[in-house]
C-alpha cells in the first residue's frame, strides 16, 4: 500500500478539523462537499473506510514524524551480551 507523506496527512487533518469546527456539516453545499472530499481523501490515504479510523491511522503515522526521521531504515541488530569468563579459584 502506498503511504501518504506525513506533511500531506497533517494538512488533511488540519483541513478536516477546521471544517468540522466551523460546522461544515450544516453549512453550504460547497462546504459539505469539501468536507466529504477531505474525508474521502483521508480514508484513501490511510487505507480505512471510516473517518474516525482514518484520523487515528493518520495521527499514528504522524507521531514522532520529523524531517530527520529515519524510521524507514532498518534498526541495527541488538548487540549480544558480553561474555564474561569465570575462572575457578
N, C-alpha and C positions, 0 to 999 in steps of 0.2 A: 504494500500500500504506500502511496506517496504521502509524504509528511509535509504539512504546511510549515513555512518558516515561522519561527516564534514572533517576529515582527508583524506578520500578517495576522496571526492568531490574536495577538494583543490588540491590533487595530479593530478586528471584528468584534472582540469582546467589548471594547470601548464603545463602538457604534451601537451594539445591541443594548448595552446598559443605558446609554444616553437616550435611545429611542423608547425604551421601556420606562425610564424615569420621566420622560416628557409625556407619557401616556399615548404613544402612537397607536395602541390597540383601539382607542376610542377617538382617534383624530381623523384627519383627512384620508381619502383613499390613497393618496401618494405616500403618506407616512406609513399607513398599514402595509402597502406594497413593499416599501423599503425595509420595514421590519421583517416581513416574510422573506425577502431576498437575503437579508443578513442571517436570519435563522437557517434558511436552506444552505447557505454557504458554510456556516459554522458546522452544520451536520455533515456535509460532504467532506469538509476539511478534516474532521475528526473521525469519520467513519461511523457515525452514530445516526440514529433516526429520531432522536428526541432532543429538544433544546436543552433540557436540564442535564442530560448526559453529555451533550456536546460542550456545554460550558465547563463541566467537571473535567472532561478529557482535555480541553484546550488549556485550562488553568494548570492541570497536571503537567502538561508539556512545557508550560512556561516556568514552572518552579525551578529556580536556580539558573535559568537561561540567561546567558550574558555573551557578549561578543567573543570573549576568550574561552568560552565553554568548549571543552574537548570531550564531551560525552559520547561522541561518535567513535572516539579512539578506544581501542581495547585496553582494559585495565591490565597493568602488569601482574604477573603471577605473584602471589604472596611468597615471600622468602620463607624457606623452611626453618624450623627452629634450629639454633646452633647445636651441634653435637658436643656434649660435654663428656670427656673421658674421666672415669673414676678409677683411680688406681687402688689396689688393695694394699693396706699397710701391714 
